[in-house]
Amino acid sequence: MTDVSGALRSYDIFTPEAMADPMTLLHRIRDESPVSWIPQLDAYLLTRHADIVSVLKDRRLDTANLGRGLERLSEAEQEELLPLRRSIAMWMGHTVPADHVRFQQLLKRYFTPATVNALRPRVREITHELLDAVAPHGRMDVVKDLAYPLPANVIAEILGMPTSEREKLQAWSRDILAVFQIADMAMLRQAQRSVLEMQDYLRVLVDERRREPREDILSMFAAAERDGTVTEDEIVANCVLLLFAGHETTAGLIANGLLLLFDNPDQLALLRSDPGLTPSAVEEMLRCDGPAGVIVRVSTEPVEVAGHPFPAGSQFYLAMLAGNRDPDVFEQPDRFDITRKPNRHTAFGMGTFYCLGAALARMETDECFRILLDRFPEVRPAYKSPDLLPAPPLGHRLATLEAEF
């Protein structure tokens, strides 16, 4: 099968304009060439909802190991980052499919609907505690004071981390974010240092759970280690991933969700007047600005995607932002509508690699907005323009989100 990259239209998604406003470029790409070639990524970009769903369901397209991105570095740089690459190679979702399924089956025992629902009272308590801390000031940085510490505290409790160590978790997580972006070597070195520090810290906790099991994920992993299902290295590597993913994505969802409400005051007023719309509002937040701007897949054998043949080893960037605003699927796709039904977004993926923490993220975000708008019904923006930072490729994150009440 021949290379088809030369037959497809090519785009530069790293221009200053594209980095500042990826959605405008993505709409144009979807209209002009829904399957396109991105030379800087050595990958194909998919922008139609139907094509993205098809790829997510196709077992011949595997999750792209994050380590592949590090292979573009020089030989000396790859050698320097070998400890980081070894850890990533054990992360669920970035291993061979059999290992992914093994860890997925273990975690499904914990992330049941009943377990997630049982966490609601604690999520409410933490949300109230965080809002108590800012209430006397009449303002807050939503990112620092609410969006990050809420899910960070929840996932730390699930794993059994002491309260005193949770600020460390947030610092480590910010460093590890570089692994999921196109980062320079200095950022990757810092990410490696934080991964190694987290692993050393977690080994101590795992050893404690071997001696004194509790009702947490670390104890479940320790029991699985006794059964020979997992190794200690796999436990600590995947707990690093859980600590990062368990709060980074939810933090982004909460912050981006409030920004969407601020940008659409009619929808904010509607949600204030009818808290029963909160679950639907969370789904619309996921559709319009979900936690993953792109998801990466690689073909394990020759495949046909969107009518084009591709050889094994072809890499595809699925532009979730574009697919979730496809006018063929969503009426008025750029309108933020918290009553939207149906809402067939793909923010948490689909199929084998569907996000295990999706129910937890939804529940935390639901409780957060219910309590925030109940306690501070007049919450409003306290900034001139959003403090958005680009997170290439095709992503962004809020550095701060100042609000007053």
N, C-alpha and C positions, 0 to 999 in steps of 0.2 A: 504494500500500500504506500503510495507516494505522499510526501509532505504537502499539505494543502495551504500552508501559511501564506505562500505567495499569491494564492488565488483569492484571499480574503482582504478586505479593507483593513488598513493598519491605523491605529490611533495612539496618541501620546497622552496618557492619563496622569502624567507628572508635571504638566505645565502649571504655573502659578494659578491660572484661572481654574483649571480642573481641580487642583488641590483645595482651593477656596470654595468651590461650588461644584462638587462632583455630579449632582443631580442633573444640572443643565446639560452637561456633556453626555451623561448616561441616556437621557431622553433622546438626544441626537443620534447616538450610536444605535440605540434600539430601532429607531426609525430608518437609519441608513444601512446598517449592517449588523443585525442582531447576533450573528456569530462573527467575531472580529479577531484580529491578531494584535497582541501587545508585545512589541519587540523587547522592551526592557524587562518583561517578566518571562520571556520565552514561553508564552502561554496564550491560550485562546480565552476570549471573554464572552460570556453568555449573558444576555440582558432580557430575554423574554421569559415570562413566568412559566409557560408550558415547557420550554427547553430546560429550565432550571429544575422543575419538578421531575422531568424525565431522567435527568442525570442523577438527581438525588435518589431515585428509586432503582437505578441500574446497578446491579451488583458487580458489573464489569468495571465500574468507576469507583476507585477506592479513595479513602481520605488521603490527602497528600501530606506525608510526614513533614513536620516542620524542619527536620534535619536536612531535607533537600535544599531548602533555601540557604542553609549554611554552607552547602557544597560549592556555592559560587565564590566563596572566599578563597584567598590564596592557601596553598598547602600549609604554610607556617601558621596562618590564622586558624585554619581548621584544627591543627594540632593543638594550638593554645586553648581552643574551645571544646576539646574532646570531652571533658567532664560534663559540660552542658549538653553536648550531642548524645552522650550515653544516657543521660536522664530523660531527654525528650524521646529517645527510642523506646522507652518503657511507658510513656504516657498513653493512657487509654485514648483511642481515637487516632493515635499516631504510631500504632504498632501494626503487626500483621493482623488480618481480620480475626483469626482464632483467638489471639491474645486479647483483642478488643472485646470480643463476645464474652470471654472468661471474666474479665473485670466488670463488664456491663451486668452480667448475671449476678455477680456478688453484690453490686451496689443496688440493684433492683430490689434486693431483700430489705434494704434500708429505706430507699426513696419510694415507699408505697404511699398511696393516697392517705391512708390512715396516719402514717408517720408525719407527713407534711401537714395534715390538718391538726395534729397534736401540737405542732410548733406554733400555731396561731397565737395562743395566749402569750407566749414568750416574745414573739415578734411585736405584739401590741405593747408589752411592757417596755421593750427596748426603744420603740418609737416614741413612747411617752417620755422616757428618760432623756432622750436626745432633744426633744422639743422643750422639756422642762429647762434644759441647760441654756437654751437660746431665748426663751420667752421673756426674761427680764430686759433683754437688749432691744427687742422689737425688730430685729433683723438677723440674718444668718447668711453664710455661704452654704447653699444647699448641698454642693458637692462635698465640702469638708465636714459639715456639721450633721448631715443627714444621709445623703445618698451612699457615701462610702461606709461610714461606721455601722449603719443598720445591717446590711448583709454580711459585713465583715464579722460583726459580733455573732450573727446567727451561725455562719459556717464554722466559726471558731468553736462555738458551743457544741455543734454537731460532731466536731472532731475531738472535742475535749481539751481545747487549749485553755490555760488559765487566763483570766480576765486581764491580768497585768501585762500579758505579752501581746495584746491585740494590736497595739500601735505598730509593733514590729511587723506584723502580718501585712498591714497596709503599705508600709515602706517597701517590704520585699515585693509585694504585688506590683507596685508601680514600676519597679525595676524590671520585673519579668515581662511586663507588657511589651518590651522591645522585641521579644522572641516572636510575637504575633504580628509585628510590623516590619517594614523595611527600615532597618536600623543600622547605624554606623558601628564600627568596631568598639568604640568606647562604651556605647550603650550595651553591647552584647557582653563585654567584659564585666560590667556591673551586674547584668542579668545573671551571668554565671556565678558571681560571688554570692548573690542573694539566693540562688537555687541551692548552692552548697551549704550556706548558712541554714536555710530552711530544712534541708535534709538532715544535717547534724542535730538540729533542734528536735525534729520529729523522731529520730532514732531513740532519743531518750524517752519520749512519750510512749513509743511502741513498746519499749522494754518495760515501762511501768504497767502497761495494759496486759502484758504477758503475766505479770505477777498479780495484778489486781484488776480484773476486767470490770468495765462499766457498760452503761447503755449508750455507747457511741460507736462511730465508724471505725476508729482505731482498734477498739476491742474486737469488732467483727473481723477486721483484717488480721488481727493477731490469732484469732481462732482459725481463720482460713490458712494462715501460715502453718499452724500445727497440723492441719490436714494435708499439707503439701500442695495446696492450691496456688499459693503465691509465695514469693520470696520477700525477705526484708527490703532488698533494694527496690523491688516493684512497689511495695507498700509506700515507702517514703517518696518515691518518684511520683506516684499517683496522688498522694496526699498533697504534694506541692501543687499539682495540677488542680485538685479540688479546692484548695485554699485560694488559688488565684481565680479560677473560673467561677467558684461558688459565690464570689462577691463582686468581681470586676464587671461581669455582664449585668448583674442586677443594679449595681451602682450607676452604670451608664443608662440603663432603662429608666430609673427614677429621675435622674437629672435631665435626660433628654425629654422625658415625658412631661416634666413640669415646664420646660422651655416651650414645648408644643402648646401646652395650655396657655402660657403667657402670650404666645404668638397668635392664639386664637381665643380671644376673650369671650366670644359667644359660647364656645364649647366649655370654657372654664365656668362660666355662669350656669350653664346647663348641668354640669357635674355637681356644682355646689347645691343646686336646687334638687337634684335627684341622685343621691349617693348610690342608689341601686344600679346606676349605669357604670359604676367603677370597673367591673370585669370587662365590659365592652370597651371602655376607654383604654384599659391596659392593652387589649388586643390591637386597638388602633395605634397606640404608641409603638407597639412592636412592629406593626406594618410600616409606619411612616419613618421610624428611626430606630430600628431594632439593634440589638447588641452586636450583630455581625454585618459589616458592610459587604464583605465577600466571604465565600466559602470555597475552598480549593479542593479539586478532585483530580485524580490521574487515572488514565485508562490502563487496565492490566492486560488487555488484549485489544485487537482491532475493533473499533466501534463506529457506528454511524450516529452522529449527533446533529440534530436540526437539518437533516438531509445531506450532510457532508460526511465523507469517510475520514477516519482518523486512525493512525497507527497506534499500537501499544506504546505506552510511555508518554502519551500526549497529556499535557497539563491544562486544566480548565479552571478559570476563575469565574465563579458564579456570582454575578452582581445582584445580591439580594435586594439592595436598595432599588435597583431598576425593576427587578421582577415583581416586587411588592407594590410597584406603582405602574404596572402595565395596564394601559387603558383597555386592552382586550379582556381583562379580568375584573378590573376595579373601575366602577363609574366615578368620574371626576377624581382620578387617582391622586392628584396633588392636594386634594381637600382633606383636611383633618376632621373626621366626622366620628364622634364617639358613639353614635348610634348605628354605625355601618353594619349591615347584615346582608349577605354572608361576608365573612372576612377570611378568605382562604390564603393568608400570608404564610410564608415559609421561614419566619424569623428564627425558629429553633431547629431548622433543618427538617429532615424527613428520613424514614426508613431505618436502616441499621444504625446510623449515626445520629439519630434524633437525640437532642439534648436531654440527658437524664434529669437535669436540674430544672427543667422547664416549669414543672408544677410548683416547685419551691420559689422560683423567681416570680411567677405570677402571683402567688399568695403574698409574698413579701411586698410587692409593689401595690397590690390591692389594699392591704392593710395600711401601708404607709400613706397613700393618698386619702383614704377614708379619714384617718386620724388627723392628718395635716389640715385638710379642708374643714374638718369639724372644729378643730381647736383654733385655727387661724383662717377663718372664712374670707378675710380681706387680704390674704397674702398676695403680693404683687411684685413685679420686677423692680430691682433697684440698680439697674445698669443702663448704659446708653446703647450698647450693642453686646451680643453674646460673646463670651470669652472662649471662642472655639479654637482648638488646635488641630491641624491636619494630622491624620494617622494613616499614612499611605500603606497599601493602595486603596483608594476610594473610601476612606473612613475619616472620622473626626471624633474628637472627644471634648467635653467641656472642662476647661481648667478650673473655672469658678462659675458660680451662678448666684449672684447676690440677690437676695429677696428681703422685703420688709413686710411688716404686718402690724 
